[in-house]
Amino acid sequence: LQVTGRFTSQPITLSVASSTASINMSLGNYFLLNLPTSSTTHVAFTNIAPGETINLLVSQSATAATGSLAFAPNIYWPSGIKMQATATGSARDIITFMTWTSAEIFASNVKNLY
């Protein structure tokens, strides 16, 4: 596949069911997650394929009661330290997930964007 010019992809808003936000990696590359207040949301992946890059924008509600994140053990973080969502009302974080195999996901993040 050769692409000339820009490539765009419509962000997909994730729903949270049973405290889990599932990212179906075959649907796109950009996802939005609005964290529910006062609870932990588990981020899970389906349809993992080698050579993918997924960007996730995590947003907190405007209230003081912020939500948190939990991740599967097959997600690897810089220095082994799992990312924690910024615990401030209206905060936004971006997490990038990359795959080289269908078994492991490597992550990096940028926190507290204004």
C-alpha positions as semicolon CSV with decimal commas, in nm:
position;residue;x (nm);y (nm);z (nm)
1;L;0,000;0,000;0,000
2;Q;0,138;0,335;-0,098
3;V;-0,018;0,654;0,034
4;T;0,047;0,992;-0,122
5;G;-0,064;1,292;0,079
6;R;-0,207;1,288;0,425
7;F;-0,369;0,995;0,600
8;T;-0,653;1,060;0,841
9;S;-0,855;0,833;1,065
10;Q;-1,171;0,920;1,257
11;P;-1,113;0,875;1,634
12;I;-1,331;0,606;1,793
13;T;-1,489;0,683;2,130
14;L;-1,459;0,384;2,363
15;S;-1,740;0,275;2,590
16;V;-1,676;0,131;2,935
17;A;-1,864;-0,188;3,022
18;S;-1,803;-0,385;3,344
19;S;-1,516;-0,143;3,422
20;T;-1,339;-0,234;3,094
21;A;-1,263;-0,029;2,783
22;S;-1,182;-0,268;2,498
23;I;-0,972;-0,141;2,210
24;N;-1,036;-0,342;1,894
25;M;-0,711;-0,276;1,711
26;S;-0,861;-0,374;1,374
27;L;-1,104;-0,079;1,379
28;G;-0,862;0,213;1,367
29;N;-0,559;0,386;1,512
30;Y;-0,709;0,669;1,718
31;F;-0,928;0,615;2,022
32;L;-1,087;0,840;2,287
33;L;-1,156;0,734;2,645
34;N;-1,353;0,950;2,888
35;L;-1,276;0,802;3,228
36;P;-1,573;0,736;3,457
37;T;-1,538;0,919;3,788
38;S;-1,429;0,746;4,108
39;S;-1,351;0,411;3,947
40;T;-1,072;0,214;3,780
41;T;-1,107;0,139;3,409
42;H;-0,922;-0,165;3,275
43;V;-0,786;-0,112;2,923
44;A;-0,797;-0,432;2,716
45;F;-0,703;-0,507;2,354
46;T;-0,851;-0,735;2,090
47;N;-0,736;-0,821;1,737
48;I;-0,370;-0,741;1,807
49;A;-0,152;-0,763;1,496
50;P;0,219;-0,697;1,444
51;G;0,315;-0,352;1,315
52;E;0,036;-0,143;1,462
53;T;0,043;0,194;1,635
54;I;-0,258;0,302;1,841
55;N;-0,306;0,642;2,002
56;L;-0,542;0,679;2,297
57;L;-0,655;1,016;2,434
58;V;-0,763;0,972;2,798
59;S;-0,979;1,249;2,944
60;Q;-1,090;1,310;3,301
61;S;-1,428;1,463;3,381
62;A;-1,438;1,819;3,512
63;T;-1,523;1,700;3,863
64;A;-1,272;1,649;4,141
65;A;-1,354;1,275;4,162
66;T;-1,123;1,144;3,890
67;G;-1,095;0,795;3,743
68;S;-0,789;0,571;3,715
69;L;-0,650;0,313;3,469
70;A;-0,533;-0,049;3,487
71;F;-0,353;-0,242;3,212
72;A;-0,289;-0,605;3,118
73;P;0,052;-0,758;3,201
74;N;0,143;-0,791;2,829
75;I;0,173;-0,412;2,802
76;Y;0,530;-0,296;2,856
77;W;0,610;0,053;2,987
78;P;0,932;0,260;3,002
79;S;1,138;0,139;3,299
80;G;0,852;-0,101;3,383
81;I;0,645;0,176;3,544
82;K;0,280;0,165;3,436
83;M;0,128;0,497;3,340
84;Q;-0,123;0,648;3,582
85;A;-0,386;0,886;3,449
86;T;-0,341;1,246;3,561
87;A;-0,567;1,278;3,868
88;T;-0,694;1,629;3,799
89;G;-1,036;1,734;3,676
90;S;-1,042;1,796;3,297
91;A;-0,689;1,652;3,257
92;R;-0,592;1,482;2,931
93;D;-0,321;1,224;2,866
94;I;-0,210;1,055;2,543
95;I;-0,090;0,695;2,538
96;T;0,072;0,540;2,231
97;F;0,069;0,161;2,197
98;M;0,296;-0,018;1,946
99;T;0,316;-0,383;1,843
100;W;0,595;-0,589;1,689
101;T;0,422;-0,921;1,762
102;S;0,064;-1,017;1,839
103;A;0,157;-1,106;2,198
104;E;0,324;-0,790;2,331
105;I;0,226;-0,423;2,333
106;F;0,479;-0,148;2,406
107;A;0,353;0,181;2,546
108;S;0,469;0,537;2,593
109;N;0,275;0,838;2,715
110;V;0,249;1,212;2,745
111;K;0,070;1,334;3,057
112;N;-0,125;1,633;3,176
113;L;-0,189;1,810;2,846
114;Y;-0,356;2,151;2,853
